[in-house]
Each structure stands twice: as structure tokens, then as C-alpha cells.
């Protein structure tokens, strides 16, 4: 029962994603290209945040003399 409910919820979320991005009007190959570009951009943003945010946070903390 829980698996069916989870599947229904995931289907609803995917349908909402298609509606919000208007990708339901795209052909399958266009949707694949769009989703690939979206995943790569989000992945690069997360990686960049993971690599560079600690340096920026430490620079801010040193600037305000919170950390010596």
C-alpha cells in the first residue's frame, strides 16, 4: 500500500515538473536534451557551491574577525 502511494506521489510530482517547465509540449528527444542540460547545470552549481563556499565563508569570518 505504501509503495503504491509513493508511486502515485512521484507520478504527481513528475507531472507538476512537466507542467511547470512546459516540457510536456516537447518531443521526447527535445525533452531528453532539456533534462540533460538542466541536470548538468544543477550538478555544476552544486559542485561549485561545495568547493568554493567554505573558502568564501572563511574569508567572511576572517574579515569580521569572528575567527582568528
BALUM-697672 format. One record per residue: x, y, z of N, C-alpha, C, O in turn; residue number from 0. Coordinates in Angstrom, 2 decimals. Each point is the difference from the previous one (the first is absolute). Layout:
residues N
{{X,Y,Z},{X,Y,Z},{X,Y,Z},{X,Y,Z},NUM}
...
end
This chain:
residues 68
{{0.81,-1.18,0.00},{-0.81,1.18,0.00},{0.86,1.26,0.00},{-0.29,0.95,-0.73},0}
{{1.35,-0.94,1.54},{0.86,1.18,0.07},{0.76,0.20,-1.30},{0.24,1.14,-0.41},1}
{{0.14,-2.24,-0.25},{0.72,0.10,-1.26},{-0.90,0.61,-1.09},{0.47,0.81,-0.79},2}
{{-1.71,-1.20,0.76},{-0.94,0.56,-0.97},{-0.23,1.48,0.25},{-0.11,0.78,-0.94},3}
{{0.04,-0.41,2.20},{-0.18,1.41,0.35},{1.23,0.82,-0.37},{-0.12,1.13,-0.49},4}
{{1.30,-1.70,0.72},{1.24,0.70,-0.36},{0.10,0.15,-1.52},{0.42,1.05,-0.49},5}
{{-0.80,-2.09,-0.25},{0.03,0.07,-1.47},{-0.97,1.06,-0.51},{0.32,0.75,-0.92},6}
{{-1.49,-0.68,1.53},{-1.00,1.00,-0.39},{0.53,1.41,0.28},{-0.19,0.90,-0.81},7}
{{0.84,-0.72,1.94},{0.57,1.30,0.34},{1.11,0.40,-0.96},{0.08,1.15,-0.43},8}
{{0.80,-2.10,0.09},{1.08,0.28,-0.95},{-0.56,0.33,-1.39},{0.51,0.88,-0.68},9}
{{-1.55,-1.58,0.28},{-0.63,0.29,-1.29},{-0.58,1.40,-0.01},{0.12,0.72,-0.98},10}
{{-0.76,-0.35,2.09},{-0.57,1.35,0.11},{1.09,1.06,-0.04},{-0.17,1.03,-0.66},11}
{{1.29,-1.26,1.35},{1.11,0.96,-0.02},{0.61,0.12,-1.39},{0.35,1.10,-0.43},12}
{{-0.21,-2.22,-0.28},{0.53,0.04,-1.36},{-0.95,0.76,-0.93},{0.45,0.76,-0.85},13}
{{-1.74,-0.97,1.02},{-0.98,0.72,-0.80},{0.09,1.51,0.29},{-0.09,0.80,-0.93},14}
{{0.25,-0.42,2.17},{0.16,1.41,0.35},{1.27,0.57,-0.61},{0.00,1.14,-0.46},15}
{{1.08,-1.91,0.45},{1.25,0.43,-0.63},{-0.22,0.24,-1.49},{0.47,1.00,-0.54},16}
{{-1.18,-1.91,-0.12},{-0.28,0.18,-1.42},{-0.82,1.25,-0.26},{0.23,0.71,-0.98},17}
{{-1.19,-0.44,1.85},{-0.85,1.18,-0.19},{0.75,1.29,0.28},{-0.17,0.98,-0.73},18}
{{0.98,-0.95,1.77},{0.71,1.22,0.38},{1.04,0.37,-1.04},{0.15,1.18,-0.34},19}
{{0.56,-2.18,-0.18},{1.05,0.29,-0.98},{-0.54,0.04,-1.43},{0.75,0.30,-0.93},20}
{{-2.03,-0.59,0.75},{-0.63,-0.05,-1.33},{0.69,-1.01,-0.91},{-0.05,0.14,-1.23},21}
{{0.70,-1.13,1.80},{0.69,-0.98,-0.82},{-0.93,-1.10,-0.51},{0.43,-0.87,-0.75},22}
{{-1.70,0.89,1.15},{-0.94,-0.98,-0.52},{-0.31,0.23,-1.47},{-0.50,-0.90,-0.67},23}
{{0.80,2.10,0.14},{-0.26,0.28,-1.41},{1.20,-0.38,-0.87},{-0.09,0.05,-1.22},24}
{{1.20,-0.42,1.84},{1.20,-0.36,-0.75},{-0.08,-1.44,-0.49},{-0.68,-0.84,0.59},25}
{{1.40,0.59,-1.67},{0.13,-1.38,-0.46},{0.93,-0.73,0.95},{0.75,0.64,0.74},26}
{{-0.78,-1.98,-0.73},{0.83,-0.75,0.95},{1.49,0.33,-0.08},{0.66,0.11,1.03},27}
{{-0.11,0.05,-2.24},{1.43,0.31,-0.10},{0.30,1.41,0.51},{1.06,0.23,0.57},28}
{{-1.99,0.71,-0.77},{0.19,1.35,0.52},{-0.07,0.01,1.53},{0.75,0.71,0.66},29}
{{-1.66,-1.50,-0.12},{-0.13,-0.10,1.45},{1.25,-0.60,0.61},{0.43,0.41,1.08},30}
{{0.17,-1.39,-1.77},{1.24,-0.62,0.48},{1.13,1.01,0.01},{0.77,0.07,0.97},31}
{{-0.65,0.72,-2.02},{1.04,1.02,-0.06},{-0.22,1.04,1.09},{0.94,0.40,0.68},32}
{{-2.18,0.05,-0.51},{-0.33,1.00,1.02},{0.32,-0.52,1.39},{0.63,0.70,0.80},33}
{{-1.06,-1.92,-0.49},{0.25,-0.57,1.32},{1.49,-0.22,0.24},{0.49,0.21,1.11},34}
{{0.25,-0.61,-2.15},{1.44,-0.19,0.14},{0.70,1.31,0.31},{0.87,0.06,0.87},35}
{{-1.26,0.99,-1.57},{0.60,1.31,0.26},{-0.35,0.49,1.40},{0.84,0.56,0.69},36}
{{-2.09,-0.77,-0.27},{-0.42,0.43,1.32},{0.76,-0.74,1.10},{0.46,0.62,0.96},37}
{{-0.31,-1.92,-1.11},{0.73,-0.80,0.99},{1.47,0.41,0.05},{0.58,0.10,1.08},38}
{{0.02,0.15,-2.25},{1.42,0.39,0.00},{0.20,1.38,0.62},{0.97,0.21,0.72},39}
{{-1.87,0.73,-0.97},{0.13,1.34,0.59},{-0.19,-0.06,1.51},{0.76,0.62,0.74},40}
{{-1.76,-1.36,-0.28},{-0.21,-0.13,1.45},{1.17,-0.72,0.64},{0.43,0.38,1.10},41}
{{0.10,-1.40,-1.76},{1.17,-0.71,0.53},{1.22,0.90,0.11},{0.72,-0.04,0.99},42}
{{-0.48,0.85,-2.03},{1.15,0.91,0.05},{-0.18,1.05,1.09},{0.97,0.36,0.67},43}
{{-2.20,0.12,-0.49},{-0.25,1.00,1.05},{0.23,-0.61,1.39},{0.60,0.64,0.86},44}
{{-1.07,-1.85,-0.65},{0.22,-0.66,1.30},{1.47,-0.27,0.25},{0.49,0.19,1.12},45}
{{0.23,-0.64,-2.14},{1.43,-0.26,0.14},{0.76,1.28,0.31},{0.86,0.02,0.88},46}
{{-1.19,1.05,-1.60},{0.67,1.28,0.23},{-0.27,0.51,1.41},{0.91,0.49,0.67},47}
{{-2.15,-0.62,-0.22},{-0.32,0.40,1.36},{0.74,-0.82,1.03},{0.45,0.53,1.01},48}
{{-0.32,-1.83,-1.27},{0.69,-0.89,0.93},{1.49,0.33,0.07},{0.60,-0.08,1.07},49}
{{-0.01,0.44,-2.20},{1.44,0.25,-0.04},{0.35,1.39,0.52},{0.95,0.15,0.77},50}
{{-1.69,0.88,-1.18},{0.41,1.36,0.27},{-0.68,0.67,1.20},{0.54,0.96,0.53},51}
{{-1.70,-1.44,-0.10},{-0.69,0.66,1.11},{0.81,-0.02,1.30},{0.01,1.01,0.71},52}
{{0.67,-2.10,-0.35},{0.79,0.04,1.24},{1.08,1.08,-0.02},{0.27,0.63,1.02},53}
{{0.35,-0.41,-2.18},{1.03,1.04,-0.10},{-0.62,1.38,0.20},{0.56,0.84,0.71},54}
{{-1.70,-0.60,-1.32},{-0.66,1.30,0.15},{-0.49,0.22,1.42},{0.11,1.11,0.53},55}
{{-0.64,-2.14,0.08},{-0.48,0.13,1.39},{1.17,0.28,0.93},{-0.12,0.84,0.90},56}
{{1.23,-1.52,-1.09},{1.17,0.26,0.84},{0.54,1.42,-0.22},{0.42,0.65,0.96},57}
{{-0.44,-0.17,-2.19},{0.45,1.37,-0.28},{-0.90,1.02,0.69},{0.48,1.00,0.53},58}
{{-1.78,-1.25,-0.54},{-0.94,0.90,0.68},{0.23,-0.03,1.50},{0.00,1.05,0.65},59}
{{0.19,-2.23,-0.09},{0.22,-0.11,1.44},{1.31,0.66,0.41},{0.08,0.61,1.07},60}
{{0.95,-0.71,-1.90},{1.25,0.69,0.30},{-0.16,1.51,-0.14},{0.58,0.75,0.79},61}
{{-1.33,-0.30,-1.74},{-0.20,1.43,-0.21},{-0.69,0.62,1.20},{0.40,1.08,0.45},62}
{{-1.42,-1.72,0.09},{-0.71,0.51,1.15},{0.65,-0.40,1.32},{-0.55,0.25,1.07},63}
{{1.71,-0.87,-1.15},{0.81,-0.40,1.15},{-0.76,-0.91,0.96},{0.16,0.10,1.21},64}
{{-0.97,-0.96,-1.77},{-0.71,-0.98,0.82},{0.93,-1.19,0.24},{-0.04,-0.63,1.06},65}
{{0.86,0.33,-2.06},{0.98,-1.08,0.09},{1.38,0.61,-0.20},{0.19,0.85,-0.87},66}
{{0.75,-1.28,1.67},{1.35,0.56,-0.11},{0.82,-0.79,-0.99},{1.17,0.33,-0.23},67}
end
